[in-house]
Amino acid sequence: MKSKNLLKIYFLRWFFCSLIISLSGCYSFVGGSLPEHLTTINIEPVEDNSSFGVPEFKDFMTNELIKQFKNDGTLKIEENNATSQLTVIITNISEVISQIGQGEFEKERKVQITCKVTFFDNVKKKIIWEKEFTNYNFYNVNDGFVGRNESIRTSIKNNSEDIVLSVISGW
């Protein structure tokens, strides 16, 4: 009698474990998909309202967004008659002390980029979403302006990746 009950218990355990394992493959981590009518995107030149004073960053972000969308391939980039439009405004670039070394000397700084982004449906003439994106990066103060600017570019790349992901699947 005991062995029969043990067999049932083992069978039930095996069955439930198999069921859990097989169902775990059914879940998808991908967000929503774009409506079928959105096939192209117009990427407006990025505006910089941050008052940081380095105009190259808005151009760098515009180029980075174009590159990211081309690499993704979900939406074709089109300047005229695109079915959707992306507008990005850099609202803030900040730089703060992050780490102080021995003797209270500044060792590391943090740069942070915040962008306001609007994704617009040109077919239905409505805003799909408006969001803020913020990314940051650190650099060693010994690297000076070169380190700071490279750190800002890295944050811009990360913001661009996040924006593309939100356009493609995050709404």
Backbone as CSV, one residue per row, in Angstrom:
resi,resn,N_x,N_y,N_z,CA_x,CA_y,CA_z,C_x,C_y,C_z
1,MET,0.816,-1.186,0.000,0.000,0.000,0.000,0.864,1.255,0.000
2,LYS,1.929,1.228,0.822,2.808,2.391,0.897,3.504,2.641,-0.434
3,SER,3.945,1.618,-1.082,4.660,1.789,-2.348,3.731,2.342,-3.427
4,LYS,2.462,1.974,-3.378,1.503,2.499,-4.347,1.293,3.995,-4.121
5,ASN,1.199,4.428,-2.869,1.049,5.845,-2.548,2.299,6.628,-2.928
6,LEU,3.461,6.033,-2.691,4.715,6.681,-3.078,4.789,6.870,-4.590
7,LEU,4.349,5.862,-5.329,4.336,5.964,-6.792,3.422,7.099,-7.253
8,LYS,2.264,7.225,-6.622,1.339,8.308,-6.971,1.963,9.669,-6.680
9,ILE,2.618,9.779,-5.536,3.254,11.038,-5.160,4.360,11.394,-6.146
10,TYR,5.204,10.416,-6.485,6.274,10.663,-7.449,5.714,11.042,-8.817
11,PHE,4.649,10.349,-9.229,4.034,10.654,-10.515,3.474,12.081,-10.518
12,LEU,2.752,12.461,-9.455,2.195,13.812,-9.369,3.290,14.876,-9.364
13,ARG,4.362,14.627,-8.634,5.492,15.566,-8.633,6.079,15.704,-10.024
14,TRP,6.306,14.562,-10.667,6.858,14.573,-12.020,5.924,15.321,-12.977
15,PHE,4.618,15.067,-12.878,3.638,15.700,-13.744,3.644,17.214,-13.565
16,PHE,3.601,17.679,-12.306,3.573,19.121,-12.059,4.882,19.802,-12.447
17,CYS,5.987,19.145,-12.194,7.274,19.718,-12.617,7.334,19.836,-14.137
18,SER,6.887,18.802,-14.830,6.869,18.831,-16.296,5.946,19.928,-16.808
19,LEU,4.800,20.056,-16.168,3.851,21.089,-16.562,4.438,22.486,-16.370
20,ILE,5.067,22.730,-15.245,5.665,24.029,-14.954,6.775,24.346,-15.948
21,ILE,7.612,23.369,-16.225,8.718,23.578,-17.174,8.184,23.860,-18.567
22,SER,7.176,23.123,-18.997,6.665,23.329,-20.351,5.928,24.655,-20.481
23,LEU,5.215,25.074,-19.436,4.498,26.352,-19.498,5.415,27.550,-19.358
24,SER,6.562,27.359,-18.732,7.474,28.499,-18.562,7.983,29.001,-19.895
25,GLY,8.028,28.185,-20.903,8.462,28.599,-22.231,7.409,29.376,-22.985
26,CYS,6.179,29.414,-22.480,5.087,30.100,-23.168,5.072,31.594,-22.899
27,TYR,5.712,32.032,-21.874,5.660,33.447,-21.517,6.661,34.221,-22.355
28,SER,6.246,35.375,-22.838,7.116,36.214,-23.650,7.413,37.505,-22.903
29,PHE,8.659,37.973,-22.983,9.049,39.211,-22.340,8.928,40.401,-23.276
30,VAL,8.496,40.182,-24.492,8.362,41.259,-25.463,7.103,42.052,-25.148
31,GLY,7.190,43.353,-25.229,6.039,44.205,-24.953,5.077,44.197,-26.118
32,GLY,4.273,45.243,-26.214,3.330,45.347,-27.309,4.064,45.547,-28.614
33,SER,3.333,45.360,-29.686,3.951,45.595,-30.982,3.302,46.822,-31.614
34,LEU,3.956,47.359,-32.600,3.452,48.545,-33.286,2.184,48.201,-34.064
35,PRO,1.253,49.139,-34.156,0.095,48.912,-35.027,0.573,48.716,-36.469
36,GLU,-0.181,47.950,-37.229,0.226,47.611,-38.593,0.385,48.834,-39.495
37,HIS,-0.360,49.901,-39.217,-0.294,51.072,-40.097,0.969,51.908,-39.871
38,LEU,1.720,51.646,-38.795,2.964,52.380,-38.551,4.136,51.573,-39.128
39,THR,4.619,52.032,-40.265,5.697,51.320,-40.953,6.936,52.184,-41.162
40,THR,6.769,53.501,-41.049,7.894,54.418,-41.269,7.947,55.431,-40.135
41,ILE,9.115,56.048,-39.967,9.289,57.044,-38.908,10.110,58.216,-39.418
42,ASN,9.697,59.397,-39.025,10.467,60.611,-39.282,11.110,61.010,-37.955
43,ILE,12.419,61.082,-37.938,13.141,61.478,-36.729,13.523,62.947,-36.879
44,GLU,12.855,63.786,-36.104,13.151,65.215,-36.128,14.561,65.439,-35.563
45,PRO,15.277,66.465,-36.040,16.573,66.779,-35.415,16.377,67.069,-33.923
46,VAL,17.235,66.501,-33.109,17.130,66.666,-31.659,17.383,68.116,-31.285
47,GLU,16.570,68.633,-30.376,16.756,69.981,-29.839,17.491,69.872,-28.511
48,ASP,18.293,70.881,-28.189,18.990,70.908,-26.905,18.555,72.140,-26.129
49,ASN,17.710,71.930,-25.127,17.256,73.010,-24.253,17.924,72.918,-22.882
50,SER,19.061,72.250,-22.817,19.711,71.996,-21.534,20.550,73.166,-21.036
51,SER,20.912,74.063,-21.892,21.827,75.170,-21.595,23.199,74.674,-21.118
52,PHE,23.580,73.470,-21.518,24.894,72.937,-21.172,25.980,73.593,-22.004
53,GLY,25.623,73.984,-23.219,26.546,74.766,-24.028,27.435,73.985,-24.976
54,VAL,27.117,72.716,-25.261,27.911,71.937,-26.221,26.949,71.447,-27.311
55,PRO,26.879,72.187,-28.434,25.893,71.864,-29.463,26.114,70.522,-30.164
56,GLU,27.298,69.967,-30.092,27.557,68.698,-30.784,26.720,67.551,-30.234
57,PHE,26.243,67.651,-28.984,25.520,66.536,-28.368,24.157,66.310,-29.016
58,LYS,23.465,67.360,-29.442,22.166,67.181,-30.102,22.351,66.483,-31.456
59,ASP,23.397,66.854,-32.181,23.681,66.198,-33.459,24.082,64.747,-33.251
60,PHE,24.889,64.509,-32.217,25.305,63.145,-31.909,24.083,62.279,-31.597
61,MET,23.120,62.823,-30.842,21.935,62.045,-30.487,21.053,61.800,-31.703
62,THR,20.900,62.790,-32.560,20.121,62.594,-33.791,20.726,61.458,-34.606
63,ASN,22.040,61.483,-34.797,22.722,60.435,-35.569,22.620,59.078,-34.888
64,GLU,22.707,59.068,-33.577,22.613,57.813,-32.822,21.211,57.205,-32.954
65,LEU,20.182,58.041,-32.885,18.811,57.541,-33.062,18.612,56.958,-34.458
66,ILE,19.110,57.646,-35.467,19.004,57.148,-36.838,19.704,55.802,-36.961
67,LYS,20.900,55.712,-36.408,21.663,54.459,-36.453,20.916,53.328,-35.748
68,GLN,20.364,53.620,-34.568,19.648,52.602,-33.794,18.401,52.107,-34.542
69,PHE,17.645,53.037,-35.135,16.448,52.624,-35.874,16.813,51.833,-37.122
70,LYS,17.891,52.220,-37.798,18.328,51.454,-38.970,18.759,50.047,-38.557
71,ASN,19.494,49.936,-37.454,19.931,48.621,-36.977,18.742,47.750,-36.577
72,ASP,17.727,48.359,-35.972,16.549,47.604,-35.552,15.741,47.140,-36.764
73,GLY,15.497,48.031,-37.698,14.815,47.668,-38.934,13.301,47.537,-38.856
74,THR,12.705,47.729,-37.709,11.250,47.600,-37.589,10.533,48.722,-38.328
75,LEU,11.021,49.936,-38.181,10.452,51.095,-38.875,11.480,51.635,-39.857
76,LYS,11.034,51.883,-41.068,11.911,52.473,-42.078,11.952,53.985,-41.845
77,ILE,13.136,54.563,-41.899,13.286,56.004,-41.697,12.912,56.719,-42.995
78,GLU,12.012,57.700,-42.839,11.539,58.455,-43.990,11.327,59.900,-43.564
79,GLU,11.821,60.826,-44.359,11.689,62.241,-44.000,10.317,62.802,-44.352
80,ASN,9.777,62.412,-45.472,8.481,62.937,-45.926,7.440,61.837,-45.882
81,ASN,6.251,62.171,-45.441,5.108,61.267,-45.432,5.308,60.014,-44.580
82,ALA,6.051,60.116,-43.515,6.228,58.981,-42.607,4.936,58.756,-41.829
83,THR,4.686,57.519,-41.456,3.471,57.195,-40.706,3.589,57.551,-39.226
84,SER,4.815,57.781,-38.761,5.014,58.181,-37.359,6.139,59.206,-37.281
85,GLN,6.199,59.881,-36.140,7.209,60.930,-35.956,7.764,60.865,-34.538
86,LEU,9.061,61.078,-34.433,9.735,61.090,-33.142,10.364,62.455,-32.920
87,THR,10.028,63.069,-31.785,10.595,64.358,-31.414,11.321,64.191,-30.090
88,VAL,12.591,64.600,-30.049,13.408,64.459,-28.842,13.983,65.830,-28.473
89,ILE,13.824,66.176,-27.200,14.391,67.413,-26.676,15.260,67.059,-25.479
90,ILE,16.544,67.418,-25.557,17.419,67.244,-24.398,17.058,68.358,-23.423
91,THR,16.508,67.986,-22.271,16.050,68.992,-21.308,17.094,69.300,-20.250
92,ASN,17.997,68.348,-19.995,18.987,68.591,-18.950,20.232,67.736,-19.172
93,ILE,21.378,68.367,-19.038,22.664,67.668,-18.941,23.294,68.213,-17.677
94,SER,23.514,67.334,-16.721,24.090,67.797,-15.452,25.355,67.021,-15.133
95,GLU,26.181,67.643,-14.319,27.464,67.057,-13.923,27.640,67.334,-12.430
96,VAL,27.824,66.264,-11.662,27.977,66.414,-10.210,29.142,65.550,-9.718
97,ILE,29.679,65.938,-8.576,30.737,65.146,-7.942,30.131,63.826,-7.491
98,SER,30.814,62.752,-7.809,30.315,61.441,-7.454,31.137,60.796,-6.343
99,GLN,32.442,60.982,-6.420,33.312,60.313,-5.464,34.463,61.238,-5.081
100,ILE,34.764,61.247,-3.803,35.875,62.053,-3.302,36.946,61.102,-2.789
101,GLY,38.168,61.349,-3.199,39.274,60.498,-2.785,39.867,60.948,-1.460
102,GLN,40.987,60.353,-1.095,41.667,60.714,0.154,42.058,62.186,0.125
103,GLY,41.986,62.802,1.257,42.331,64.218,1.348,41.266,65.117,0.751
104,GLU,40.062,64.588,0.544,38.916,65.317,0.007,39.160,65.901,-1.383
105,PHE,39.909,65.182,-2.202,40.079,65.575,-3.596,39.034,64.867,-4.437
106,GLU,38.482,65.613,-5.344,37.472,65.058,-6.252,38.117,63.987,-7.128
107,LYS,37.469,62.825,-7.221,38.026,61.706,-7.970,37.173,61.333,-9.185
108,GLU,35.863,61.379,-9.008,34.967,60.913,-10.062,33.749,61.826,-10.151
109,ARG,33.242,61.985,-11.379,32.049,62.790,-11.603,30.992,61.960,-12.309
110,LYS,29.761,62.368,-12.090,28.620,61.722,-12.725,27.974,62.727,-13.669
111,VAL,27.759,62.308,-14.916,26.996,63.122,-15.855,25.663,62.429,-16.101
112,GLN,24.624,63.245,-16.210,23.281,62.709,-16.389,22.584,63.475,-17.499
113,ILE,21.917,62.738,-18.393,21.207,63.312,-19.526,19.721,62.971,-19.383
114,THR,18.866,63.985,-19.500,17.424,63.768,-19.486,16.846,64.305,-20.784
115,CYS,15.982,63.504,-21.398,15.344,63.878,-22.661,13.838,63.732,-22.544
116,LYS,13.119,64.668,-23.152,11.672,64.559,-23.281,11.404,64.073,-24.701
117,VAL,10.632,62.995,-24.817,10.423,62.368,-26.115,8.923,62.252,-26.389
118,THR,8.545,62.580,-27.624,7.165,62.427,-28.072,7.146,61.525,-29.297
119,PHE,6.317,60.484,-29.231,6.114,59.585,-30.363,4.702,59.830,-30.888
120,PHE,4.607,60.234,-32.159,3.352,60.709,-32.738,2.925,59.821,-33.904
121,ASP,1.636,59.512,-33.951,1.037,58.745,-35.043,0.549,59.738,-36.090
122,ASN,1.232,59.805,-37.236,0.863,60.748,-38.294,-0.392,60.328,-39.050
123,VAL,-0.743,59.040,-38.975,-1.930,58.556,-39.672,-3.188,58.941,-38.899
124,LYS,-3.200,58.644,-37.614,-4.368,58.945,-36.768,-4.295,60.330,-36.139
125,LYS,-3.202,61.028,-36.395,-3.002,62.398,-35.895,-3.160,62.489,-34.377
126,LYS,-2.430,61.617,-33.670,-2.485,61.663,-32.209,-1.151,61.239,-31.608
127,ILE,-0.908,61.743,-30.405,0.297,61.366,-29.673,0.119,59.950,-29.150
128,ILE,1.089,59.098,-29.447,1.056,57.724,-28.936,1.535,57.723,-27.491
129,TRP,2.657,58.384,-27.239,3.150,58.560,-25.871,4.135,59.709,-25.790
130,GLU,4.252,60.241,-24.574,5.277,61.221,-24.217,5.956,60.689,-22.967
131,LYS,7.277,60.657,-22.988,8.026,60.120,-21.849,9.303,60.915,-21.648
132,GLU,9.840,60.788,-20.439,11.185,61.306,-20.159,12.121,60.115,-20.016
133,PHE,13.303,60.271,-20.559,14.339,59.243,-20.465,15.555,59.862,-19.807
134,THR,16.118,59.168,-18.832,17.305,59.650,-18.139,18.328,58.531,-18.059
135,ASN,19.552,58.857,-18.389,20.670,57.933,-18.240,21.853,58.704,-17.685
136,TYR,22.730,57.976,-17.028,23.910,58.624,-16.452,25.130,57.727,-16.652
137,ASN,26.275,58.336,-16.454,27.541,57.627,-16.574,28.567,58.355,-15.716
138,PHE,29.662,57.678,-15.395,30.708,58.239,-14.552,32.001,58.381,-15.347
139,TYR,32.802,59.343,-14.930,34.137,59.469,-15.524,35.112,59.952,-14.459
140,ASN,36.373,59.620,-14.659,37.449,60.023,-13.761,37.811,61.477,-14.071
141,VAL,37.898,62.321,-13.039,38.193,63.744,-13.273,39.559,63.946,-13.917
142,ASN,40.458,62.999,-13.759,41.770,63.100,-14.406,41.661,63.030,-15.931
143,ASP,40.521,62.511,-16.431,40.313,62.420,-17.873,39.800,63.729,-18.470
144,GLY,39.477,64.700,-17.627,39.091,66.041,-18.071,37.895,66.070,-19.004
145,PHE,37.918,67.059,-19.922,36.805,67.243,-20.849,36.629,66.051,-21.782
146,VAL,37.729,65.407,-22.136,37.638,64.235,-23.021,36.830,63.142,-22.328
147,GLY,37.133,62.870,-21.065,36.392,61.867,-20.289,34.944,62.263,-20.086
148,ARG,34.718,63.541,-19.799,33.356,64.027,-19.598,32.530,63.865,-20.864
149,ASN,33.079,64.304,-21.993,32.339,64.234,-23.246,32.071,62.791,-23.676
150,GLU,33.028,61.922,-23.456,32.822,60.506,-23.779,31.745,59.909,-22.878
151,SER,31.732,60.300,-21.635,30.716,59.845,-20.696,29.327,60.341,-21.115
152,ILE,29.242,61.571,-21.576,27.973,62.113,-22.067,27.523,61.351,-23.310
153,ARG,28.439,61.081,-24.216,28.091,60.314,-25.427,27.559,58.924,-25.062
154,THR,28.170,58.279,-24.078,27.697,56.963,-23.636,26.279,57.067,-23.087
155,SER,26.005,58.101,-22.309,24.647,58.301,-21.778,23.655,58.571,-22.902
156,ILE,24.074,59.308,-23.914,23.215,59.576,-25.070,22.921,58.273,-25.813
157,LYS,23.926,57.438,-26.006,23.714,56.136,-26.655,22.706,55.311,-25.875
158,ASN,22.849,55.287,-24.548,21.928,54.511,-23.715,20.512,55.067,-23.799
159,ASN,20.373,56.396,-23.783,19.045,57.001,-23.946,18.453,56.631,-25.305
160,SER,19.277,56.661,-26.340,18.806,56.327,-27.688,18.310,54.887,-27.756
161,GLU,19.033,53.971,-27.148,18.600,52.569,-27.114,17.263,52.434,-26.387
162,ASP,17.126,53.123,-25.260,15.880,53.068,-24.497,14.706,53.648,-25.298
163,ILE,14.960,54.716,-26.028,13.909,55.346,-26.841,13.462,54.394,-27.935
164,VAL,14.403,53.798,-28.650,14.063,52.867,-29.718,13.257,51.686,-29.158
165,LEU,13.682,51.150,-28.026,12.940,50.037,-27.416,11.517,50.453,-27.050
166,SER,11.356,51.673,-26.544,10.015,52.149,-26.190,9.146,52.335,-27.432
167,VAL,9.721,52.835,-28.495,8.960,53.008,-29.735,8.528,51.653,-30.283
168,ILE,9.434,50.702,-30.295,9.167,49.410,-30.905,8.250,48.536,-30.058
169,SER,8.446,48.535,-28.744,7.689,47.559,-27.953,7.207,48.036,-26.596
170,GLY,7.521,49.271,-26.212,7.263,49.648,-24.835,6.001,50.405,-24.564
171,TRP,5.075,50.427,-25.451,3.872,51.210,-25.175,2.714,50.325,-25.164
